[in-house]
Amino acid sequence: MEEQLKLASGLARLLDNRFEIYGRKFGISAFINLVPELGDILDALLSLYIVYIALKIGVPSEGLTQMLWNILINFIVGSIPIIGDVIYLLRKVNLMNLEIIKKYADSDTIDGEEIFGKN
């Protein structure tokens, strides 16, 4: 389970928080979503992989439902040109979902640095 938690953490940080410019953190989701339509779909699929990990480690349906709603809201709002791109920078859905996983996980030491590098 610990390896799955590290993978979820690393992926969430890569998607939402990997880079920093002028004190503002963002991830590769910001770049992925610059591609109209296809970017939104790809980002949603990557986010769904974190939900899949949560399912594998036993996060209850209440947590999974909340995670899916987070992704759906991001997908719908993200589909709006320009506004959606700004929302992706501000609303860190994968980090929100990681917090849901942490809430239900047995471990308090979830760290993705080993897989995707220091944040």
N, C-alpha and C positions, 0 to 999 in steps of 0.2 A: 504494500500500500504506500509506503514511503516514497518509492520511485515514481509512482503515479502522481502523488502530491507534488513532487518536485517538477514533474513534467507539466502539470497544470499551472503551477506557479511560473515556470519559465515561459510557457506559451502566453500566459496572460500578460506578463511584463513585456514580452517581446511585442505583442500586439498593441499594448496601451501605453507603455512607459519607458521604452528602451532608449530613446534619444532625448536630448535636452538642448533647447536654444533659448537664450535669455531667461533662464529660470523656468521655462515652460516645458514640461515633459510630454512626450507623445511617442507613439509606437508606429509599427509598420502599417497599422490599420489606416492611419492618416494618408499614407501613400496608396495603399490598395484601393481606397475609396475614391481616389481621384479618377479612376476608370469608371465611366458611367455604367450603371446596371451590373455589369460583370463584377466590378469591384465590391459592390454591396453583397452580391451573392457569395463571392469568395470569402469575404470577411465573416459573413454569417456562418458559413461552413466551418471556418477555423474556430469560431466561437462555439459552435455546436460540438466540436471535439472536446472542449473543456467540459461540456455537459456530459458527454459520453464517459469521460474519466470520472466525473462525479457519480454517475450511475454505477460504474464498475466498483467504486470504493464504498458504495452503499448509502449515498446521500438520500434521505427519504423523499417521497414524491412532493411534499410541500416545498422543499428546497429546489428540487428539479423544476417544478412549475414556475417558481420565482425566477430561476435562471433563464428559462425559456421565454418568459414575459420580457425580461431585460433585453434579450436578443431581438425579439420581435419588435419591440418599441424602437430599438436602435435601427433595425432594418427599415422600418416604415419611415421614420424621421430622416434617416440617412438617404433615402431615395429622393428627397427634395433637393434639387440643385442648389449649390452654394451653402444654403442653410444646413443641409445634411452634413457637409464636409466640416463645418464649424462644430456641429454637435458631436461628431466623432472625436474632435480634439478635446472637447469639454467633458463628455460623458464617457467614462472609462468602464464600459460594460463588462469587459473581461476581468478587470480587477474587482468590480462589484461581485461578479460571480465567484471569483476566487475567495472572497470574504465569506460567501455563503458556504463554500466547501469547507473552509477553515472552521466555521461555526459547528459543522457536523463531524469533522475529522477527529480522530483520536490523538493526533499529534499537533503540538503547538509550534513545532519547528519546520515550517514549510518554507523552502528557499530554492528558487530556480536558478541561482547563480551558477551552480555546477554544470548545468546543461547549456544555457544560452549566454553565459558570461555575466560579469558584474554589471548591475544596473546603475 
